[in-house]
């Protein structure tokens, strides 16, 4: 049986943490997309603009894009 040294253990923990952060990022992106679609449907059905909600969604998309640019969680085209 191979014993792991501290460096290997730290590296595994770091990889696990990065994987967790990536999935948190993807989860948040998915939730913002769902909210955006919900707002769009509401605007289509009731023909009323939701300016504040739309601006908030845009803020979150911009924020998530900055995070992705920094950490490169998801490849963008």
Secondary structure per residue as TSV (DSSP state, phi and psi in degrees):
chain	resnum	aa	ss	phi	psi
A	1	X	-	360.0	135.3
A	2	X	-	-89.6	125.4
A	3	X	-	-87.1	136.1
A	4	X	-	-91.3	139.1
A	5	X	-	-87.4	174.0
A	6	X	H	-59.4	-39.9
A	7	X	H	-61.6	-42.9
A	8	X	H	-66.1	-39.9
A	9	X	H	-64.7	-44.4
A	10	X	H	-62.5	-39.7
A	11	X	H	-64.8	-41.6
A	12	X	H	-63.9	-41.5
A	13	X	H	-64.5	-39.6
A	14	X	H	-64.3	-44.1
A	15	X	H	-61.7	-41.7
A	16	X	H	-64.3	-41.1
A	17	X	H	-64.5	-43.3
A	18	X	H	-64.0	-38.7
A	19	X	H	-64.1	-42.1
A	20	X	H	-62.3	-44.9
A	21	X	H	-62.0	-39.2
A	22	X	H	-62.0	-44.0
A	23	X	H	-70.4	-32.0
A	24	X	H	-64.4	-42.4
A	25	X	H	-59.9	-48.2
A	26	X	H	-62.6	-39.3
A	27	X	H	-62.4	-46.9
A	28	X	H	-62.6	-42.1
A	29	X	H	-59.5	-44.9
A	30	X	H	-61.1	-43.3
A	31	X	H	-66.1	-39.7
A	32	X	H	-66.6	-39.3
A	33	X	H	-62.2	-43.8
A	34	X	H	-60.1	-44.9
A	35	X	H	-64.7	-39.8
A	36	X	H	-61.8	-44.2
A	37	X	H	-64.0	-39.0
A	38	X	H	-62.7	-44.0
A	39	X	H	-64.6	-41.9
A	40	X	H	-61.9	-42.6
A	41	X	H	-62.3	-43.9
A	42	X	H	-59.7	-45.1
A	43	X	H	-63.8	-37.9
A	44	X	H	-68.2	-42.2
A	45	X	H	-72.1	-47.4
A	46	X	H	-97.0	-4.6
A	47	X	-	53.1	40.1
A	48	X	-	-122.8	132.0
A	49	X	-	-72.8	144.0
A	50	X	-	-117.4	69.1
A	51	X	H	-59.1	-48.4
A	52	X	H	-63.7	-45.3
A	53	X	H	-64.7	-40.9
A	54	X	H	-64.1	-41.0
A	55	X	H	-64.9	-38.7
A	56	X	H	-64.9	-43.4
A	57	X	H	-62.0	-42.7
A	58	X	H	-62.7	-39.7
A	59	X	H	-58.2	-46.3
A	60	X	H	-66.7	-38.9
A	61	X	H	-62.6	-43.6
A	62	X	H	-62.5	-42.4
A	63	X	H	-61.8	-45.7
A	64	X	H	-66.1	-35.5
A	65	X	H	-64.3	-39.3
A	66	X	H	-63.5	-42.1
A	67	X	H	-62.6	-44.6
A	68	X	H	-65.6	-37.5
A	69	X	H	-63.0	-38.1
A	70	X	H	-73.7	-44.5
A	71	X	H	-106.0	-10.6
A	72	X	-	55.1	52.3
A	73	X	-	-70.5	-39.2
A	74	X	S	-130.1	135.6
A	75	X	-	-72.9	129.7
A	76	X	-	-110.4	153.7
A	77	X	-	-103.4	360.0
